[in-house]
Amino acid sequence: MTQSTAKKYQKIKLYISLLGLLIDVLFWIILITSGWASSLAATSRRFSSHFLIQFYFFVIGLGVINLFIHLPLSFYSGYLVEHRFALSNQTFWRWVIEQLKGLLLGLILGGITLTIFYLILWRYPHFWWLLAWAFMLFFSVVLGQLAPLVIFPLFYKFKPLENEDLKQRIQKLAENWKIKISGVFQFDLSKNTRKANAALTGLGKTRRVVLGDTLLTLCSPSEIETVFAHEIGHHVQRHMLKGILFSSLISLIGLWISFQIYQTILVRQGYAAHQLDALPYLGLIFVAYGLFTTPLTNYISRHFEYQADRFAAQSTHRQDFINALQKLAESNLADKTPHPIVEFLFYSHPSINHRIEKIKGTKI
């Protein structure tokens, strides 16, 4: 497709993303100012005398409202727009099934996270920010280990890579840099989309290479090898560890700031930290902090991507890597020349033209 088509696609996706953020902010503001949150809290207290049952009733009520508010936008973005630009292979019912899977997974993981968070908030009203941070750090590491084995297979079918030559290339590259991988797998990404992707997933013994079948069709073995070299670059540069440390620091600062603001609100409104009526204030604070820190985390992410690109260009064939990036950009309808402000604020990866410029300037 032409670059003008890609720009149109990305502009629509950006507008949808911004609208979703606006809805999130307005959702919490309206809940607080309209009194709906207090009404739902009162209903929750009448529903049960147990504080956890009250909390679940309250959270589920908010979740259902939020789900139906976002559903039209989710359908438009994830189904209609993707079909409009010939990127989706999903039928309507396949889209519904995938959404239900995601919803069920979100209920399980979100239920665990919110339950622990609320128990901490209830028991330790002055130190919840620190304990919640420690739990989130632990939980994210556990998820990183379990995701390839438990979560990803819920959405895709994985099997050992059939292309033995490519498999040996990848394994040799990993061995050269002393990276232990449990296997090289391909998965049926094409059942949902025509976009291509690959990743080095998992932690420790669960670390594995996964290649979408769309990538195997799109790129040559030499080009796919360079894509994997990029992922190795993240490992060699210790980006995962640096990313965990950076995100943990951002989370710790954010939770401490949230605690300070929340305490001020609690004093003014006469609420207890665990009181259901007060929780929407905390939701609004979290959303606002996320909006504020996203450009910073995106900047760090782009810096890491440039470093991994440099590694791939130096350790494999530079032109093959450039070819792979260009094919991926075209397959995924990436905007090669986004507005600088848009790229700075919203892009976790540099634009393709900026990446290629940097790669061509890399000394081999």
N, C-alpha and C positions, 0 to 999 in steps of 0.2 A: 504494500500500500504506500501511497505518497506521504511525504512528510507533512503536508497540509492536513491529511487525514489523521495522522498521529497527533498533530497539535490540537485538532478539534477534539479528539478522544481524550487527551490528557486535560484539556481545559474543562470538559464536562466532568471528568472524575475529580478535578480540583474543586470545582463549584459544589459538587455533591459532598465532598469531604468537609468543606467550609460550612455548608448548610448543616451537616451532621454535628459539627462542633457547636454551632449556634443553637441548635435544638437542645444539645446537652446542657449548655449554660442556662438557657431559658427554662428547661425542665426543672432544674433545682430552684431557680429564682421564683418561678410561679408556685411551686410546691410550698415554698417558705412564705411568700407574701400573700397567697390566696387563703392560707389556713387549711389547705387540703391535707398537708402532712400531719397537722395536729388532729384533724378529724380521723385520718387513717390510724394514727397512734391510739386515739381513744377507742376506736373500734377494735383494735388489736388487744387492748387491755380488757375489753369486755369479752372477747373471744376466749381468752384463757387467763388463768392466774399465774402460770409459769412464765418467767421472764424470757426464756429461750423460745417458747412457742409464740409468745407475743412478738418477739423479734422476727421469727420466720414469717409470720403472718404479714407483718409490716413490710419486710423486704420483698416478699413475693408479690404483694400488692403493688409496690413501686416498680418491680421488675415487669409485671404484666402491662402496666401503663406505659412504661418506657418501650417495651417491645412493640406494642401496637402503634406508638408514635413513630418509631423508626422503620417499621415494616414496609411502608410504601417506598421510602427512600432506598432501603436495602434491596427491594425487588427491582426498582428502576436501575440502580447501579450494578447489582450483581447479575441480573438476568437480561433486562431489556437493552441496556447500553452494550453489554458484552455481545449480544446477538446482533445488534445494529451494526457493530463494527466487525462482525464475523470472527469473533475471538472465542466464543463459547460453543461447546459441543453438547451442552446439557439440554435435555428436554425439560419442560416445566416441572414434571414430577421428580426428575432427578435433582433439580434445584431444590425442590421442597424437601426431599429426603436428606440432602446434604445440610440444609439449614436445620432440620430437626436433629441431626447428629451433632451439629455444632452447639445447638441449644442444650441438648442433653449433657454434653461434655461440660459446657459452661455451668450448668446447674450443679454438677458433681464437684468440679474444681472450685467454682465460686462458692458453693455451699460450705466446703471445707474451709476455704480462706476466710469467708465472712464469719463463720461460727467461731473460729479461733480468734479473729480480730475482736469480735464483740465480747467474748469471754475475757480477753485481755483488757478491753476498755472498761468492763464492769469491775474487774478485780483490781486493776492498777490504774486508776483514773489520772494519776500524775506521771506515770512512766510508760503509758501505753505506746507512745511514739517510738520508744527505744525497743521495747519487746516486740512490737509489730514489725519493726525493721528487721530484727534478728530472725523472726519467723519467715518473713518474705524472702530473705536471703537463703535460708535453709530450704524452703519450699521450691524456689527457683532452681536450685542445684539438683534437687531430687527430680523435678520435672525434666530437667535437661538430660538426666540419665535414663528416665523412663520413656520419654517421648518417642524415640525410634522403635521401641518394643511394644508399647501399649497404645499410644495416642495416634501416631501416623497411620498404623494399619487399620484404624477405624474408618479412614477416608480413602485409602488407596491399597492396592494389592502390590506387595513387594516380592520380587524373586531375584535370584542371583543373576548378575549381568551375563547375557548370552554371548556377547562378543568377547571371545577369549583374548584376542589381540589387545583390545582396549583395556580389558581387565588387567592384563599383565603390565601394560603401560602405567596404569594408575597405581598398581601395587608396587611397581619398581620405584615410581616417583615418591611414594610414601616411605618406602624403605630407605631411599637415599637421604631423606630428611628425618629418619628415625621416628616416624609417626606410625603408631600401631592402630590398625583399623580391623574391625571384626569381619568386614566383608565389603564387597562392591555390589550394589543392588540397582535394579531398574524398577520403576513403578509406573502405573497406568495413568499418568497425568492427562493424557489425551481424552479420557472419559469425560473430563470437565471442561478443558480449555485447549486452545491451540498455542498458547504461550509455552515457552520452554524454560526449564529451570534445572538446577543441580545444587547439591549441598553436601557439606561434611557435617553430619549431625551426631548428636550424642556426646557423652562425656565418659572418659575412662574406657571400660570394657565394652560399652555400648556404642562407641564411636564407629561410624560407618559412612561410606560414600553412597549417596542416592542420586540417581540420574533419571530425570523424566523421560519417558519414551519419545516425547516430542523433541527433546534435545538430541536424542540418538538419531532421529530422522533428519533433523535440521543441520547438524554439524558433522564434519568428518572426525575420525578418531584423533587426528593430530590437534584439531581445534578443541575437542572435548578435553584432551589432555591439558591444554593450556588453561581451560576453565577450572579444572581441578587444581592446577598449579596455583591459581589465584586463591583457592580455598586453603591450600597449604601455606600460602603467604600469610594468611590470617593467623595460622597456627605458629609459624616461625616467628612472627612479630609479636606473639603472645597477646593478640587482640582480644581473645575470649577472656583471659584473666584481666587485662586492662579494662575491658568493657564491663565485667562484673564489678570491679573495684570502683569504676567511675559511676556506674548506675547505682551502686550501693551508696556511694557518697551523696549523689543527687537525691536518692530516696531518703537517706537519713536527714539531710538538710530540709527536704520537703516536709517530712513528718514532724520535725521539730518546729518548723515555721507554722505548720498546720495546727500543732498543739498550742502554740502561743496565741494564734488568732482564735482558735476554738475556745480556749480558756476565757478570753475577753468576751466572746459572745455568751458563754455559759453564765458568766457573772452578771452581764447586763440583762439576760433573759430569765435568770433564775433557774436554769436547767442543771441537771446532773449530767456528767459526761456520757453515761450510757442511756440517758432518756431518749426514747424514740423520737420525740418531737424535735430534738436537737440534731439528729443524725443528718438530715438534709443539708444543714449548714456545713457539715464535714464533707459531704459529697460535693458541694459547690467549691469548697476550698481546694479539694483534690483536683477537680477539673481545671480550675484557674491556674494552679501550680503546673499542671501538665502542659497547658497552653504556653506558659511562660518559659518552660525549660525545653520544649521540643526543638526550637532552633539550635540550642546549644548541643543537644544530643545528636541532632542531624549533622552538625558541623564536625563533631568528633567521628561520627560514622563515616562521613565523606573522606576525612583524613585517613582513616584506616583503609578505606577502599583504594585510595591512591597508592598507599604503601603495598597493599596486596597486588595491585596491578603491576607495580614496578618489579616485584618479586617474580610474577608470572612472566613478564617480558624478559627478565634476565635469566631465568632458569629453563625456559622453553624457547619456542620460536616466536619472535615478536609479531611477525606478520600473521601467523596462525591465530594468535590471541586477538589481534585487531579484527581479523575476519570473523572470529567467533562473537566478539562484542557487537559488531555491526549486524550480524545475523540475529542475535538475541534482541537487539534494539528494534529491528524491523518486525520480528515475530511478536514482540510484546507491545508494539506501537508506542515506543518511547519517543518523547519529544527530544530531539537532538540539540535543540537550541532554546531552552526555556528562558524566560525572563530571569535576569540575575537575582532579583528579589524573591521570585517564586522558588528558584533553586536553593537560595540561602535559607528560606524559612521552612520549606516543605520537603526537600529532597534528602533522603537518607543515603542515596548514592549520587555521585557526580553525574552530570549529563554526559552522554556518550561522546560528544565532541570534545569536551574537556578531558575526558579519560584518554581518548586517542591522542590528543595533543601532548599530554604528559608522557604517554607510552613512547611516542615517537622521539621524545626528548631524553628517554632513558638510555644510558650508556650500557652497552652489552659487553 
